[in-house]
Amino acid sequence: MSSLSGLDGTLADVIDRTDPAAGQVRAKTGTLVDAPDGNMRCATNALAGYMNSQSGRRLVFAIYVNNIPVASGTAEFAIDLALDANKQLSAIAAAIDRSS
């Protein structure tokens, strides 16, 4: 299920509800964590979706981050890392919305 930035789902707390981009970015997050050779890493963290920009244009986007090492090697740290990456990717999408 996709989320609306600043309103619901995993994107609910990414930006403030008063931000002009709140509710404008609808996206789906995706995360893949693996441990090749016993070294845990966030293999892929992705955010893809669309937004109606302030200028009225519909923008479609996909942002991917790959091969992020998980320093502590624990699943809890990997989850925290993925959630933080989701917030950062969503902040990028909100910045795109504000600037277009």
Biotite code that builds the C-alpha atoms (Angstrom):
import biotite.structure as struc

atoms = struc.array([
    struc.Atom([0.000, 0.000, 0.000], chain_id="A", res_id=1, res_name="MET", atom_name="CA", element="C"),
    struc.Atom([1.370, 3.418, -0.863], chain_id="A", res_id=2, res_name="SER", atom_name="CA", element="C"),
    struc.Atom([1.667, 6.277, 1.623], chain_id="A", res_id=3, res_name="SER", atom_name="CA", element="C"),
    struc.Atom([1.033, 10.004, 1.467], chain_id="A", res_id=4, res_name="LEU", atom_name="CA", element="C"),
    struc.Atom([3.976, 12.066, 2.687], chain_id="A", res_id=5, res_name="SER", atom_name="CA", element="C"),
    struc.Atom([3.241, 13.795, 5.964], chain_id="A", res_id=6, res_name="GLY", atom_name="CA", element="C"),
    struc.Atom([-0.116, 12.030, 6.347], chain_id="A", res_id=7, res_name="LEU", atom_name="CA", element="C"),
    struc.Atom([-0.060, 8.230, 6.587], chain_id="A", res_id=8, res_name="ASP", atom_name="CA", element="C"),
    struc.Atom([1.910, 5.003, 6.394], chain_id="A", res_id=9, res_name="GLY", atom_name="CA", element="C"),
    struc.Atom([5.705, 4.913, 6.519], chain_id="A", res_id=10, res_name="THR", atom_name="CA", element="C"),
    struc.Atom([5.836, 8.462, 5.144], chain_id="A", res_id=11, res_name="LEU", atom_name="CA", element="C"),
    struc.Atom([3.580, 9.963, 7.844], chain_id="A", res_id=12, res_name="ALA", atom_name="CA", element="C"),
    struc.Atom([6.382, 11.452, 9.936], chain_id="A", res_id=13, res_name="ASP", atom_name="CA", element="C"),
    struc.Atom([8.746, 12.363, 7.122], chain_id="A", res_id=14, res_name="VAL", atom_name="CA", element="C"),
    struc.Atom([7.659, 15.979, 6.769], chain_id="A", res_id=15, res_name="ILE", atom_name="CA", element="C"),
    struc.Atom([5.488, 18.259, 8.862], chain_id="A", res_id=16, res_name="ASP", atom_name="CA", element="C"),
    struc.Atom([1.765, 18.266, 8.061], chain_id="A", res_id=17, res_name="ARG", atom_name="CA", element="C"),
    struc.Atom([2.014, 22.023, 7.459], chain_id="A", res_id=18, res_name="THR", atom_name="CA", element="C"),
    struc.Atom([4.690, 21.595, 4.756], chain_id="A", res_id=19, res_name="ASP", atom_name="CA", element="C"),
    struc.Atom([3.329, 22.490, 1.288], chain_id="A", res_id=20, res_name="PRO", atom_name="CA", element="C"),
    struc.Atom([4.454, 19.045, 0.080], chain_id="A", res_id=21, res_name="ALA", atom_name="CA", element="C"),
    struc.Atom([2.393, 17.217, 2.730], chain_id="A", res_id=22, res_name="ALA", atom_name="CA", element="C"),
    struc.Atom([-0.171, 15.017, 1.045], chain_id="A", res_id=23, res_name="GLY", atom_name="CA", element="C"),
    struc.Atom([1.283, 15.711, -2.394], chain_id="A", res_id=24, res_name="GLN", atom_name="CA", element="C"),
    struc.Atom([3.747, 12.833, -2.635], chain_id="A", res_id=25, res_name="VAL", atom_name="CA", element="C"),
    struc.Atom([2.212, 9.341, -2.922], chain_id="A", res_id=26, res_name="ARG", atom_name="CA", element="C"),
    struc.Atom([4.884, 6.663, -2.845], chain_id="A", res_id=27, res_name="ALA", atom_name="CA", element="C"),
    struc.Atom([5.778, 3.102, -1.934], chain_id="A", res_id=28, res_name="LYS", atom_name="CA", element="C"),
    struc.Atom([8.892, 2.202, -0.012], chain_id="A", res_id=29, res_name="THR", atom_name="CA", element="C"),
    struc.Atom([10.871, -0.987, -0.492], chain_id="A", res_id=30, res_name="GLY", atom_name="CA", element="C"),
    struc.Atom([13.808, -2.445, 1.393], chain_id="A", res_id=31, res_name="THR", atom_name="CA", element="C"),
    struc.Atom([15.982, -5.508, 0.886], chain_id="A", res_id=32, res_name="LEU", atom_name="CA", element="C"),
    struc.Atom([18.487, -6.480, 3.592], chain_id="A", res_id=33, res_name="VAL", atom_name="CA", element="C"),
    struc.Atom([20.920, -9.343, 3.070], chain_id="A", res_id=34, res_name="ASP", atom_name="CA", element="C"),
    struc.Atom([24.115, -10.715, 4.559], chain_id="A", res_id=35, res_name="ALA", atom_name="CA", element="C"),
    struc.Atom([26.550, -11.928, 1.906], chain_id="A", res_id=36, res_name="PRO", atom_name="CA", element="C"),
    struc.Atom([29.596, -13.530, 3.505], chain_id="A", res_id=37, res_name="ASP", atom_name="CA", element="C"),
    struc.Atom([28.021, -12.881, 6.918], chain_id="A", res_id=38, res_name="GLY", atom_name="CA", element="C"),
    struc.Atom([28.249, -9.080, 6.556], chain_id="A", res_id=39, res_name="ASN", atom_name="CA", element="C"),
    struc.Atom([24.798, -7.530, 6.875], chain_id="A", res_id=40, res_name="MET", atom_name="CA", element="C"),
    struc.Atom([23.937, -4.731, 4.469], chain_id="A", res_id=41, res_name="ARG", atom_name="CA", element="C"),
    struc.Atom([20.920, -2.861, 3.238], chain_id="A", res_id=42, res_name="CYS", atom_name="CA", element="C"),
    struc.Atom([21.160, -4.120, -0.341], chain_id="A", res_id=43, res_name="ALA", atom_name="CA", element="C"),
    struc.Atom([18.472, -1.764, -1.657], chain_id="A", res_id=44, res_name="THR", atom_name="CA", element="C"),
    struc.Atom([16.236, 0.927, -0.247], chain_id="A", res_id=45, res_name="ASN", atom_name="CA", element="C"),
    struc.Atom([13.792, 2.452, -2.684], chain_id="A", res_id=46, res_name="ALA", atom_name="CA", element="C"),
    struc.Atom([11.026, 4.990, -2.902], chain_id="A", res_id=47, res_name="LEU", atom_name="CA", element="C"),
    struc.Atom([8.907, 5.242, -6.034], chain_id="A", res_id=48, res_name="ALA", atom_name="CA", element="C"),
    struc.Atom([5.709, 7.091, -6.731], chain_id="A", res_id=49, res_name="GLY", atom_name="CA", element="C"),
    struc.Atom([4.227, 10.264, -8.069], chain_id="A", res_id=50, res_name="TYR", atom_name="CA", element="C"),
    struc.Atom([3.326, 13.768, -6.992], chain_id="A", res_id=51, res_name="MET", atom_name="CA", element="C"),
    struc.Atom([1.324, 16.684, -8.227], chain_id="A", res_id=52, res_name="ASN", atom_name="CA", element="C"),
    struc.Atom([3.811, 19.549, -8.084], chain_id="A", res_id=53, res_name="SER", atom_name="CA", element="C"),
    struc.Atom([2.965, 23.063, -6.940], chain_id="A", res_id=54, res_name="GLN", atom_name="CA", element="C"),
    struc.Atom([3.048, 24.135, -10.585], chain_id="A", res_id=55, res_name="SER", atom_name="CA", element="C"),
    struc.Atom([0.331, 21.573, -11.338], chain_id="A", res_id=56, res_name="GLY", atom_name="CA", element="C"),
    struc.Atom([2.504, 19.075, -13.192], chain_id="A", res_id=57, res_name="ARG", atom_name="CA", element="C"),
    struc.Atom([2.323, 15.348, -12.418], chain_id="A", res_id=58, res_name="ARG", atom_name="CA", element="C"),
    struc.Atom([5.802, 14.035, -11.683], chain_id="A", res_id=59, res_name="LEU", atom_name="CA", element="C"),
    struc.Atom([6.743, 10.357, -11.483], chain_id="A", res_id=60, res_name="VAL", atom_name="CA", element="C"),
    struc.Atom([9.919, 9.377, -9.645], chain_id="A", res_id=61, res_name="PHE", atom_name="CA", element="C"),
    struc.Atom([11.993, 6.450, -8.438], chain_id="A", res_id=62, res_name="ALA", atom_name="CA", element="C"),
    struc.Atom([14.893, 6.916, -6.032], chain_id="A", res_id=63, res_name="ILE", atom_name="CA", element="C"),
    struc.Atom([17.178, 4.009, -5.100], chain_id="A", res_id=64, res_name="TYR", atom_name="CA", element="C"),
    struc.Atom([20.042, 3.639, -2.653], chain_id="A", res_id=65, res_name="VAL", atom_name="CA", element="C"),
    struc.Atom([22.116, 0.449, -2.835], chain_id="A", res_id=66, res_name="ASN", atom_name="CA", element="C"),
    struc.Atom([24.700, -1.406, -0.750], chain_id="A", res_id=67, res_name="ASN", atom_name="CA", element="C"),
    struc.Atom([24.547, 0.453, 2.554], chain_id="A", res_id=68, res_name="ILE", atom_name="CA", element="C"),
    struc.Atom([26.717, -1.367, 5.122], chain_id="A", res_id=69, res_name="PRO", atom_name="CA", element="C"),
    struc.Atom([25.036, -2.158, 8.450], chain_id="A", res_id=70, res_name="VAL", atom_name="CA", element="C"),
    struc.Atom([27.811, -1.264, 10.884], chain_id="A", res_id=71, res_name="ALA", atom_name="CA", element="C"),
    struc.Atom([26.633, -3.218, 13.924], chain_id="A", res_id=72, res_name="SER", atom_name="CA", element="C"),
    struc.Atom([25.494, -6.223, 11.911], chain_id="A", res_id=73, res_name="GLY", atom_name="CA", element="C"),
    struc.Atom([22.239, -6.548, 13.859], chain_id="A", res_id=74, res_name="THR", atom_name="CA", element="C"),
    struc.Atom([18.750, -6.854, 12.388], chain_id="A", res_id=75, res_name="ALA", atom_name="CA", element="C"),
    struc.Atom([17.492, -4.068, 14.682], chain_id="A", res_id=76, res_name="GLU", atom_name="CA", element="C"),
    struc.Atom([20.147, -1.688, 13.364], chain_id="A", res_id=77, res_name="PHE", atom_name="CA", element="C"),
    struc.Atom([19.309, -2.711, 9.774], chain_id="A", res_id=78, res_name="ALA", atom_name="CA", element="C"),
    struc.Atom([15.639, -1.889, 10.364], chain_id="A", res_id=79, res_name="ILE", atom_name="CA", element="C"),
    struc.Atom([16.532, 1.495, 11.867], chain_id="A", res_id=80, res_name="ASP", atom_name="CA", element="C"),
    struc.Atom([18.830, 2.152, 8.913], chain_id="A", res_id=81, res_name="LEU", atom_name="CA", element="C"),
    struc.Atom([16.054, 1.294, 6.432], chain_id="A", res_id=82, res_name="ALA", atom_name="CA", element="C"),
    struc.Atom([13.538, 3.538, 8.226], chain_id="A", res_id=83, res_name="LEU", atom_name="CA", element="C"),
    struc.Atom([16.040, 6.403, 8.254], chain_id="A", res_id=84, res_name="ASP", atom_name="CA", element="C"),
    struc.Atom([16.740, 5.884, 4.541], chain_id="A", res_id=85, res_name="ALA", atom_name="CA", element="C"),
    struc.Atom([12.977, 6.003, 3.857], chain_id="A", res_id=86, res_name="ASN", atom_name="CA", element="C"),
    struc.Atom([12.781, 9.360, 5.632], chain_id="A", res_id=87, res_name="LYS", atom_name="CA", element="C"),
    struc.Atom([15.736, 10.744, 3.697], chain_id="A", res_id=88, res_name="GLN", atom_name="CA", element="C"),
    struc.Atom([14.383, 9.545, 0.343], chain_id="A", res_id=89, res_name="LEU", atom_name="CA", element="C"),
    struc.Atom([10.974, 11.018, 1.184], chain_id="A", res_id=90, res_name="SER", atom_name="CA", element="C"),
    struc.Atom([12.572, 14.333, 2.127], chain_id="A", res_id=91, res_name="ALA", atom_name="CA", element="C"),
    struc.Atom([14.198, 14.374, -1.322], chain_id="A", res_id=92, res_name="ILE", atom_name="CA", element="C"),
    struc.Atom([10.790, 13.772, -2.938], chain_id="A", res_id=93, res_name="ALA", atom_name="CA", element="C"),
    struc.Atom([9.261, 16.593, -0.867], chain_id="A", res_id=94, res_name="ALA", atom_name="CA", element="C"),
    struc.Atom([12.095, 18.927, -1.919], chain_id="A", res_id=95, res_name="ALA", atom_name="CA", element="C"),
    struc.Atom([11.394, 18.043, -5.554], chain_id="A", res_id=96, res_name="ILE", atom_name="CA", element="C"),
    struc.Atom([7.730, 18.890, -5.017], chain_id="A", res_id=97, res_name="ASP", atom_name="CA", element="C"),
    struc.Atom([8.540, 22.255, -3.433], chain_id="A", res_id=98, res_name="ARG", atom_name="CA", element="C"),
    struc.Atom([10.953, 23.223, -6.199], chain_id="A", res_id=99, res_name="SER", atom_name="CA", element="C"),
    struc.Atom([8.859, 22.229, -9.223], chain_id="A", res_id=100, res_name="SER", atom_name="CA", element="C"),
])
